[in-house]
Amino acid sequence: VSTKPTKTSYIQNYETLNLSGGKIKVTYDDKSTTTIDMTDEGVTVTGFSNTTIGEKTITIKYQEKTTTFKVTIEDKE
């Protein structure tokens, strides 16, 4: 993950995952690199659930490679 999404804190049972601003850096076998938006086609995201409070690990998969970042689910006040 080269840039985490703008939003990394969510309200329990209310907000959905928003990956805007999130980017991953991809390094190829020839050592060339590119930056991909987390919202781009071909990017798979798993691990988000807003049903329980606490820290959640979000997994980003692109071309058989994975990386992770964390988000926080907070109690609705």
Biopython code that builds the backbone (N, CA, C, O; Angstrom):
import numpy as np
from Bio.PDB.StructureBuilder import StructureBuilder

atoms = [
    (1, "VAL", "N", (0.863, -1.172, 0.000)),
    (1, "VAL", "CA", (0.000, 0.000, 0.000)),
    (1, "VAL", "C", (0.901, 1.224, 0.000)),
    (1, "VAL", "O", (1.668, 1.434, 0.940)),
    (2, "SER", "N", (0.812, 2.021, -1.037)),
    (2, "SER", "CA", (1.627, 3.234, -1.081)),
    (2, "SER", "C", (0.886, 4.416, -0.461)),
    (2, "SER", "O", (1.512, 5.311, 0.107)),
    (3, "THR", "N", (-0.437, 4.423, -0.566)),
    (3, "THR", "CA", (-1.264, 5.464, 0.059)),
    (3, "THR", "C", (-2.536, 4.817, 0.574)),
    (3, "THR", "O", (-3.267, 4.170, -0.176)),
    (4, "LYS", "N", (-2.795, 5.000, 1.872)),
    (4, "LYS", "CA", (-4.039, 4.466, 2.432)),
    (4, "LYS", "C", (-5.213, 5.293, 1.923)),
    (4, "LYS", "O", (-5.041, 6.459, 1.566)),
    (5, "PRO", "N", (-6.399, 4.702, 1.887)),
    (5, "PRO", "CA", (-7.582, 5.479, 1.503)),
    (5, "PRO", "C", (-7.769, 6.663, 2.450)),
    (5, "PRO", "O", (-7.305, 6.641, 3.590)),
    (6, "THR", "N", (-8.447, 7.680, 1.968)),
    (6, "THR", "CA", (-8.705, 8.878, 2.754)),
    (6, "THR", "C", (-9.459, 8.531, 4.031)),
    (6, "THR", "O", (-9.188, 9.102, 5.087)),
    (7, "LYS", "N", (-10.400, 7.602, 3.942)),
    (7, "LYS", "CA", (-11.228, 7.222, 5.086)),
    (7, "LYS", "C", (-10.769, 5.873, 5.631)),
    (7, "LYS", "O", (-10.735, 4.882, 4.902)),
    (8, "THR", "N", (-10.412, 5.839, 6.934)),
    (8, "THR", "CA", (-9.996, 4.583, 7.558)),
    (8, "THR", "C", (-10.752, 4.319, 8.857)),
    (8, "THR", "O", (-10.412, 3.393, 9.593)),
    (9, "SER", "N", (-11.769, 5.119, 9.144)),
    (9, "SER", "CA", (-12.583, 4.935, 10.336)),
    (9, "SER", "C", (-14.051, 4.943, 9.924)),
    (9, "SER", "O", (-14.495, 5.818, 9.181)),
    (10, "TYR", "N", (-14.800, 3.953, 10.419)),
    (10, "TYR", "CA", (-16.186, 3.768, 9.997)),
    (10, "TYR", "C", (-17.099, 3.571, 11.199)),
    (10, "TYR", "O", (-16.668, 3.092, 12.247)),
    (11, "ILE", "N", (-18.364, 3.945, 11.038)),
    (11, "ILE", "CA", (-19.356, 3.768, 12.096)),
    (11, "ILE", "C", (-19.991, 2.382, 11.953)),
    (11, "ILE", "O", (-20.389, 1.971, 10.863)),
    (12, "GLN", "N", (-20.074, 1.677, 13.079)),
    (12, "GLN", "CA", (-20.615, 0.317, 13.101)),
    (12, "GLN", "C", (-22.016, 0.262, 12.497)),
    (12, "GLN", "O", (-22.872, 1.095, 12.795)),
    (13, "ASN", "N", (-22.227, -0.729, 11.651)),
    (13, "ASN", "CA", (-23.525, -1.017, 11.017)),
    (13, "ASN", "C", (-24.091, 0.147, 10.221)),
    (13, "ASN", "O", (-25.299, 0.196, 9.991)),
    (14, "TYR", "N", (-23.258, 1.079, 9.798)),
    (14, "TYR", "CA", (-23.778, 2.253, 9.099)),
    (14, "TYR", "C", (-23.022, 2.558, 7.808)),
    (14, "TYR", "O", (-23.629, 2.667, 6.743)),
    (15, "GLU", "N", (-21.718, 2.693, 7.897)),
    (15, "GLU", "CA", (-20.937, 3.107, 6.731)),
    (15, "GLU", "C", (-20.342, 1.909, 5.991)),
    (15, "GLU", "O", (-20.029, 0.877, 6.586)),
    (16, "THR", "N", (-20.198, 2.077, 4.691)),
    (16, "THR", "CA", (-19.574, 1.047, 3.862)),
    (16, "THR", "C", (-18.152, 1.472, 3.509)),
    (16, "THR", "O", (-17.799, 2.647, 3.610)),
    (17, "LEU", "N", (-17.354, 0.513, 3.100)),
    (17, "LEU", "CA", (-15.950, 0.761, 2.777)),
    (17, "LEU", "C", (-15.824, 1.735, 1.618)),
    (17, "LEU", "O", (-16.497, 1.594, 0.597)),
    (18, "ASN", "N", (-14.959, 2.723, 1.784)),
    (18, "ASN", "CA", (-14.693, 3.726, 0.760)),
    (18, "ASN", "C", (-13.191, 3.723, 0.506)),
    (18, "ASN", "O", (-12.416, 4.114, 1.378)),
    (19, "LEU", "N", (-12.775, 3.291, -0.672)),
    (19, "LEU", "CA", (-11.360, 3.169, -1.000)),
    (19, "LEU", "C", (-10.800, 4.387, -1.730)),
    (19, "LEU", "O", (-9.664, 4.346, -2.204)),
    (20, "SER", "N", (-11.557, 5.447, -1.829)),
    (20, "SER", "CA", (-11.104, 6.658, -2.532)),
    (20, "SER", "C", (-9.776, 7.145, -1.967)),
    (20, "SER", "O", (-9.602, 7.242, -0.752)),
    (21, "GLY", "N", (-8.861, 7.444, -2.846)),
    (21, "GLY", "CA", (-7.551, 7.940, -2.449)),
    (21, "GLY", "C", (-6.534, 6.842, -2.193)),
    (21, "GLY", "O", (-5.339, 7.122, -2.099)),
    (22, "GLY", "N", (-6.987, 5.588, -2.078)),
    (22, "GLY", "CA", (-6.077, 4.482, -1.800)),
    (22, "GLY", "C", (-5.326, 4.035, -3.037)),
    (22, "GLY", "O", (-5.901, 3.921, -4.119)),
    (23, "LYS", "N", (-4.030, 3.780, -2.869)),
    (23, "LYS", "CA", (-3.194, 3.354, -3.994)),
    (23, "LYS", "C", (-2.252, 2.238, -3.550)),
    (23, "LYS", "O", (-1.807, 2.195, -2.403)),
    (24, "ILE", "N", (-1.962, 1.340, -4.485)),
    (24, "ILE", "CA", (-0.966, 0.301, -4.251)),
    (24, "ILE", "C", (0.149, 0.449, -5.278)),
    (24, "ILE", "O", (-0.085, 0.848, -6.419)),
    (25, "LYS", "N", (1.352, 0.125, -4.856)),
    (25, "LYS", "CA", (2.502, 0.159, -5.749)),
    (25, "LYS", "C", (2.781, -1.263, -6.195)),
    (25, "LYS", "O", (2.924, -2.160, -5.364)),
    (26, "VAL", "N", (2.857, -1.472, -7.483)),
    (26, "VAL", "CA", (3.102, -2.795, -8.051)),
    (26, "VAL", "C", (4.507, -2.810, -8.645)),
    (26, "VAL", "O", (4.860, -1.950, -9.452)),
    (27, "THR", "N", (5.305, -3.798, -8.236)),
    (27, "THR", "CA", (6.648, -3.960, -8.783)),
    (27, "THR", "C", (6.678, -5.251, -9.592)),
    (27, "THR", "O", (6.334, -6.318, -9.084)),
    (28, "TYR", "N", (7.086, -5.151, -10.834)),
    (28, "TYR", "CA", (7.126, -6.292, -11.745)),
    (28, "TYR", "C", (8.488, -6.986, -11.708)),
    (28, "TYR", "O", (9.444, -6.453, -11.146)),
    (29, "ASP", "N", (8.573, -8.175, -12.308)),
    (29, "ASP", "CA", (9.814, -8.951, -12.320)),
    (29, "ASP", "C", (10.995, -8.169, -12.893)),
    (29, "ASP", "O", (12.130, -8.363, -12.458)),
    (30, "ASP", "N", (10.745, -7.288, -13.862)),
    (30, "ASP", "CA", (11.831, -6.511, -14.470)),
    (30, "ASP", "C", (12.184, -5.266, -13.645)),
    (30, "ASP", "O", (12.933, -4.401, -14.099)),
    (31, "LYS", "N", (11.630, -5.188, -12.417)),
    (31, "LYS", "CA", (11.874, -4.103, -11.456)),
    (31, "LYS", "C", (11.147, -2.803, -11.802)),
    (31, "LYS", "O", (11.282, -1.813, -11.082)),
    (32, "SER", "N", (10.381, -2.794, -12.891)),
    (32, "SER", "CA", (9.580, -1.602, -13.190)),
    (32, "SER", "C", (8.416, -1.541, -12.199)),
    (32, "SER", "O", (7.988, -2.569, -11.673)),
    (33, "THR", "N", (7.916, -0.350, -11.950)),
    (33, "THR", "CA", (6.820, -0.172, -10.997)),
    (33, "THR", "C", (5.712, 0.672, -11.599)),
    (33, "THR", "O", (5.918, 1.427, -12.549)),
    (34, "THR", "N", (4.541, 0.521, -11.022)),
    (34, "THR", "CA", (3.400, 1.349, -11.386)),
    (34, "THR", "C", (2.529, 1.506, -10.143)),
    (34, "THR", "O", (2.588, 0.689, -9.223)),
    (35, "THR", "N", (1.735, 2.544, -10.127)),
    (35, "THR", "CA", (0.828, 2.776, -9.016)),
    (35, "THR", "C", (-0.596, 2.570, -9.509)),
    (35, "THR", "O", (-0.991, 3.118, -10.538)),
    (36, "ILE", "N", (-1.367, 1.773, -8.767)),
    (36, "ILE", "CA", (-2.733, 1.415, -9.132)),
    (36, "ILE", "C", (-3.684, 1.938, -8.062)),
    (36, "ILE", "O", (-3.409, 1.812, -6.868)),
    (37, "ASP", "N", (-4.798, 2.524, -8.485)),
    (37, "ASP", "CA", (-5.835, 2.922, -7.533)),
    (37, "ASP", "C", (-6.517, 1.672, -6.991)),
    (37, "ASP", "O", (-6.741, 0.710, -7.725)),
    (38, "MET", "N", (-6.842, 1.694, -5.710)),
    (38, "MET", "CA", (-7.535, 0.551, -5.106)),
    (38, "MET", "C", (-8.916, 0.334, -5.711)),
    (38, "MET", "O", (-9.500, -0.739, -5.556)),
    (39, "THR", "N", (-9.435, 1.329, -6.390)),
    (39, "THR", "CA", (-10.761, 1.219, -7.007)),
    (39, "THR", "C", (-10.690, 0.749, -8.456)),
    (39, "THR", "O", (-11.728, 0.585, -9.098)),
    (40, "ASP", "N", (-9.484, 0.527, -8.985)),
    (40, "ASP", "CA", (-9.328, 0.116, -10.377)),
    (40, "ASP", "C", (-9.863, -1.292, -10.620)),
    (40, "ASP", "O", (-9.934, -2.120, -9.712)),
    (41, "GLU", "N", (-10.235, -1.533, -11.870)),
    (41, "GLU", "CA", (-10.664, -2.865, -12.284)),
    (41, "GLU", "C", (-9.507, -3.837, -12.083)),
    (41, "GLU", "O", (-8.355, -3.503, -12.361)),
    (42, "GLY", "N", (-9.809, -5.025, -11.606)),
    (42, "GLY", "CA", (-8.781, -6.026, -11.381)),
    (42, "GLY", "C", (-8.291, -6.069, -9.938)),
    (42, "GLY", "O", (-7.575, -6.991, -9.549)),
    (43, "VAL", "N", (-8.677, -5.070, -9.146)),
    (43, "VAL", "CA", (-8.303, -5.045, -7.728)),
    (43, "VAL", "C", (-9.438, -5.684, -6.926)),
    (43, "VAL", "O", (-10.598, -5.295, -7.065)),
    (44, "THR", "N", (-9.102, -6.661, -6.090)),
    (44, "THR", "CA", (-10.088, -7.344, -5.250)),
    (44, "THR", "C", (-9.846, -6.947, -3.798)),
    (44, "THR", "O", (-8.706, -6.909, -3.334)),
    (45, "VAL", "N", (-10.931, -6.652, -3.089)),
    (45, "VAL", "CA", (-10.841, -6.221, -1.699)),
    (45, "VAL", "C", (-11.665, -7.167, -0.829)),
    (45, "VAL", "O", (-12.824, -7.447, -1.134)),
    (46, "THR", "N", (-11.059, -7.662, 0.262)),
    (46, "THR", "CA", (-11.773, -8.523, 1.202)),
    (46, "THR", "C", (-11.431, -8.103, 2.631)),
    (46, "THR", "O", (-10.445, -7.408, 2.874)),
    (47, "GLY", "N", (-12.267, -8.541, 3.564)),
    (47, "GLY", "CA", (-11.976, -8.342, 4.975)),
    (47, "GLY", "C", (-12.775, -7.253, 5.659)),
    (47, "GLY", "O", (-12.667, -7.085, 6.874)),
    (48, "PHE", "N", (-13.585, -6.499, 4.902)),
    (48, "PHE", "CA", (-14.346, -5.424, 5.545)),
    (48, "PHE", "C", (-15.664, -5.943, 6.080)),
    (48, "PHE", "O", (-16.442, -6.574, 5.365)),
    (49, "SER", "N", (-15.899, -5.665, 7.353)),
    (49, "SER", "CA", (-17.177, -5.943, 7.982)),
    (49, "SER", "C", (-17.391, -4.855, 9.025)),
    (49, "SER", "O", (-16.542, -4.634, 9.889)),
    (50, "ASN", "N", (-18.525, -4.182, 8.939)),
    (50, "ASN", "CA", (-18.788, -3.102, 9.884)),
    (50, "ASN", "C", (-19.723, -3.544, 11.013)),
    (50, "ASN", "O", (-20.289, -2.701, 11.709)),
    (51, "THR", "N", (-19.888, -4.848, 11.200)),
    (51, "THR", "CA", (-20.850, -5.334, 12.190)),
    (51, "THR", "C", (-20.290, -5.396, 13.608)),
    (51, "THR", "O", (-21.058, -5.409, 14.570)),
    (52, "THR", "N", (-18.967, -5.435, 13.754)),
    (52, "THR", "CA", (-18.367, -5.454, 15.087)),
    (52, "THR", "C", (-17.351, -4.333, 15.228)),
    (52, "THR", "O", (-16.651, -3.980, 14.278)),
    (53, "ILE", "N", (-17.285, -3.786, 16.425)),
    (53, "ILE", "CA", (-16.368, -2.683, 16.718)),
    (53, "ILE", "C", (-14.938, -3.214, 16.825)),
    (53, "ILE", "O", (-14.707, -4.316, 17.322)),
    (54, "GLY", "N", (-13.989, -2.415, 16.353)),
    (54, "GLY", "CA", (-12.580, -2.770, 16.484)),
    (54, "GLY", "C", (-11.815, -2.562, 15.202)),
    (54, "GLY", "O", (-12.332, -2.010, 14.230)),
    (55, "GLU", "N", (-10.576, -3.011, 15.212)),
    (55, "GLU", "CA", (-9.699, -2.877, 14.064)),
    (55, "GLU", "C", (-9.894, -4.055, 13.117)),
    (55, "GLU", "O", (-9.950, -5.205, 13.555)),
    (56, "LYS", "N", (-9.995, -3.777, 11.842)),
    (56, "LYS", "CA", (-10.172, -4.811, 10.811)),
    (56, "LYS", "C", (-9.017, -4.729, 9.809)),
    (56, "LYS", "O", (-8.564, -3.642, 9.452)),
    (57, "THR", "N", (-8.555, -5.891, 9.367)),
    (57, "THR", "CA", (-7.516, -5.938, 8.344)),
    (57, "THR", "C", (-8.180, -6.106, 6.985)),
    (57, "THR", "O", (-8.916, -7.064, 6.752)),
    (58, "ILE", "N", (-7.911, -5.170, 6.105)),
    (58, "ILE", "CA", (-8.440, -5.193, 4.738)),
    (58, "ILE", "C", (-7.346, -5.748, 3.826)),
    (58, "ILE", "O", (-6.206, -5.283, 3.861)),
    (59, "THR", "N", (-7.695, -6.737, 3.015)),
    (59, "THR", "CA", (-6.741, -7.347, 2.088)),
    (59, "THR", "C", (-7.025, -6.864, 0.674)),
    (59, "THR", "O", (-8.156, -6.926, 0.194)),
    (60, "ILE", "N", (-5.986, -6.388, 0.026)),
    (60, "ILE", "CA", (-6.058, -5.928, -1.365)),
    (60, "ILE", "C", (-5.290, -6.928, -2.218)),
    (60, "ILE", "O", (-4.132, -7.233, -1.930)),
    (61, "LYS", "N", (-5.931, -7.442, -3.271)),
    (61, "LYS", "CA", (-5.277, -8.399, -4.157)),
    (61, "LYS", "C", (-5.272, -7.837, -5.576)),
    (61, "LYS", "O", (-6.287, -7.350, -6.075)),
    (62, "TYR", "N", (-4.107, -7.917, -6.209)),
    (62, "TYR", "CA", (-3.965, -7.484, -7.601)),
    (62, "TYR", "C", (-2.950, -8.398, -8.270)),
    (62, "TYR", "O", (-1.820, -8.526, -7.798)),
    (63, "GLN", "N", (-3.339, -9.021, -9.345)),
    (63, "GLN", "CA", (-2.484, -9.935, -10.122)),
    (63, "GLN", "C", (-1.777, -10.951, -9.229)),
    (63, "GLN", "O", (-0.555, -11.088, -9.283)),
    (64, "GLU", "N", (-2.544, -11.657, -8.413)),
    (64, "GLU", "CA", (-2.060, -12.736, -7.556)),
    (64, "GLU", "C", (-1.149, -12.286, -6.410)),
    (64, "GLU", "O", (-0.595, -13.130, -5.706)),
    (65, "LYS", "N", (-0.985, -10.996, -6.213)),
    (65, "LYS", "CA", (-0.205, -10.467, -5.096)),
    (65, "LYS", "C", (-1.157, -9.793, -4.119)),
    (65, "LYS", "O", (-2.172, -9.226, -4.523)),
    (66, "THR", "N", (-0.826, -9.856, -2.830)),
    (66, "THR", "CA", (-1.700, -9.252, -1.828)),
    (66, "THR", "C", (-0.931, -8.312, -0.911)),
    (66, "THR", "O", (0.279, -8.437, -0.721)),
    (67, "THR", "N", (-1.672, -7.372, -0.353)),
    (67, "THR", "CA", (-1.162, -6.474, 0.670)),
    (67, "THR", "C", (-2.331, -6.139, 1.590)),
    (67, "THR", "O", (-3.484, -6.416, 1.258)),
    (68, "THR", "N", (-2.043, -5.555, 2.723)),
    (68, "THR", "CA", (-3.108, -5.256, 3.676)),
    (68, "THR", "C", (-2.959, -3.850, 4.258)),
    (68, "THR", "O", (-1.891, -3.241, 4.198)),
    (69, "PHE", "N", (-4.057, -3.356, 4.820)),
    (69, "PHE", "CA", (-4.048, -2.155, 5.644)),
    (69, "PHE", "C", (-5.185, -2.302, 6.638)),
    (69, "PHE", "O", (-6.025, -3.190, 6.494)),
    (70, "LYS", "N", (-5.221, -1.449, 7.635)),
    (70, "LYS", "CA", (-6.216, -1.575, 8.697)),
    (70, "LYS", "C", (-7.195, -0.407, 8.700)),
    (70, "LYS", "O", (-6.843, 0.727, 8.378)),
    (71, "VAL", "N", (-8.436, -0.721, 9.075)),
    (71, "VAL", "CA", (-9.455, 0.286, 9.301)),
    (71, "VAL", "C", (-10.042, 0.044, 10.695)),
    (71, "VAL", "O", (-9.876, -1.032, 11.268)),
    (72, "THR", "N", (-10.720, 1.042, 11.227)),
    (72, "THR", "CA", (-11.327, 0.949, 12.549)),
    (72, "THR", "C", (-12.835, 1.096, 12.439)),
    (72, "THR", "O", (-13.338, 1.997, 11.767)),
    (73, "ILE", "N", (-13.546, 0.204, 13.102)),
    (73, "ILE", "CA", (-15.006, 0.297, 13.191)),
    (73, "ILE", "C", (-15.335, 0.844, 14.584)),
    (73, "ILE", "O", (-14.944, 0.268, 15.599)),
    (74, "GLU", "N", (-16.060, 1.964, 14.613)),
    (74, "GLU", "CA", (-16.361, 2.635, 15.877)),
    (74, "GLU", "C", (-17.838, 2.552, 16.205)),
    (74, "GLU", "O", (-18.680, 2.414, 15.317)),
    (75, "ASP", "N", (-18.138, 2.639, 17.482)),
    (75, "ASP", "CA", (-19.497, 2.628, 17.976)),
    (75, "ASP", "C", (-20.216, 3.898, 17.545)),
    (75, "ASP", "O", (-19.636, 4.983, 17.576)),
    (76, "LYS", "N", (-21.463, 3.770, 17.148)),
    (76, "LYS", "CA", (-22.274, 4.933, 16.795)),
    (76, "LYS", "C", (-22.629, 5.662, 18.079)),
    (76, "LYS", "O", (-23.252, 5.093, 18.975)),
    (77, "GLU", "N", (-22.232, 6.915, 18.164)),
    (77, "GLU", "CA", (-22.489, 7.704, 19.378)),
    (77, "GLU", "C", (-23.813, 8.427, 19.305)),
    (77, "GLU", "O", (-24.183, 9.134, 20.242)),
]
sb = StructureBuilder()
sb.init_structure("model")
sb.init_model(0)
sb.init_chain("A")
sb.init_seg("    ")
for serial, (resi, resn, name, xyz) in enumerate(atoms, 1):
    if name == "N":
        sb.init_residue(resn, " ", resi, " ")
    sb.init_atom(name, np.array(xyz, "f"), 0.0, 1.0, " ", f" {name:<3s}", serial, name[0])
structure = sb.get_structure()
